[in-house]
Amino acid sequence: MRFLLRNILPPVITLLLVMGLLELAVGMKWVRAFILPPPSKVIAAMFEPRTDLWNALFVTARSTLEGFAISITLGVFIAIVLSSSKWLRAALLPYTIFFQTVPIIAIAPMLVIWLGFGAPTVRAAACIASVFPVIANTYAGLASVDPNLRDLFKLYRAGWLSTLLRLRLPFALPQMLTGLKIAAGLAVIGAMVGELVGSSGGLGSVIDVSRTQLRNDKIFAAVLLSSLLGLGLFLIVTIVSKITLRHWHASESSNS
């Protein structure tokens, strides 16, 4: 009950107050409904008969999770490669930074040309948008291993793979999970951009169609669902972080 009162109740009260103020502002005509729909209309749009929002949410969630999984695999692999060789780091690290600076909205049309319309473009966009935080944080963790521990492993003649699995990756795990928390939201953003351009039937496609129909209530409903999707993915990573680190790392054990 104490946890509920301290952590759950304050944001819920804030949300209800903001929704009430928005409802009042539209009802009193301080803000026009076609500019900012009242929360009641947005919620009604989410549950209206024959709505396609929930099917679109499933499509977006699937593509986001697939792209996020690819970004984790690819990001950790690239980070290991970069941290294992000074020559490879000098050759490849500038390009990873360069690709991060290119806006995903500029890459998305090229993805449609290369991969076609639909899920492949959305997965690729989600992966591209979210892979750099995984690379950066995992690399930082791998590069910050205690030199004394490295010397200890060398003293016992541990091989490269053994050192990686038993020292470097466990040491980098807290920073890697921090990168995953950042990447979780970016994966949803990338998927939405891919759907706006690649028309896969997800929430991005619903937003594009609703824009042409002047259904701003449906647009806000789709945006709300996409935000909840990003929040849900972030919470999943947070739970994994707490379960994994709470018994041995101060970042979670002090908060548990």
QUIBEL-V664390 format. One record per backbone hydrogen bond with DSSP energy under -0.5 kcal/mol. CO is the residue of the C=O (numbers start at 1). NH is the residue of the N-H. Records with the same first field share a line. If there is no record, write none. Layout:
# QUIBEL-V664390
CO=NH + NH
This chain:
# QUIBEL-V664390
1=5
2=6
3=7 + 8
4=8 + 9
8=12
9=13
10=14
11=15
12=16
13=17
14=18
15=19
16=20
17=21
18=22
19=23
20=24
21=25
22=26
23=27
24=28
25=30 + 31
26=29
32=35 + 36
38=41 + 42
39=43
40=44
41=45
42=46
43=47
45=48
48=51
52=56
53=57
54=58
55=59
56=60 + 203
57=61
58=62
59=63
60=64
61=65
62=66
63=67
64=68
65=69
66=70
67=71
68=72
69=73
70=74
71=75
72=76
73=77
74=78
75=79
76=80
77=81
78=82
79=83
80=84
81=84 + 85
85=89
86=90
87=91
88=92
89=93
92=95 + 96
93=97
94=98
95=99
96=100
97=101
98=101 + 102
101=103
103=106 + 107
104=108
105=109
107=110 + 111
108=112
109=113
110=114
111=115 + 116
112=116
118=121 + 122
119=123
120=124
121=125
122=126
123=127
124=128
125=129
126=130
127=131
128=132
130=134
131=135
132=136
133=137
134=138
135=139
136=140
137=141
138=142
139=143
140=144
141=144
142=145
146=149 + 150
147=151
148=152
149=153
150=154
151=155
152=156
153=158
154=157
159=163
160=164
161=165
162=166
163=167 + 168
164=169
167=171
168=172
169=173
172=176
173=177
174=178
175=179
176=180
177=181
178=182
179=183
180=184
181=185
182=186
183=187
184=188
185=189
186=190
187=191
188=192
189=193
190=194
191=195
192=196
193=197
194=198
195=199
198=118
202=206
203=207
204=208
205=209
206=210
207=211
208=212
209=213
210=215
211=214
214=216
215=219
216=220
217=221
218=222
219=223
220=224
221=225
222=226
223=227
224=228
225=229
226=230
227=231
228=232
229=233
230=234
231=235
232=236
233=237
234=238
235=239
236=240
237=241
238=242
239=243
240=244
241=245
242=246
245=248 + 249
249=252 + 253
250=254
252=255 + 256
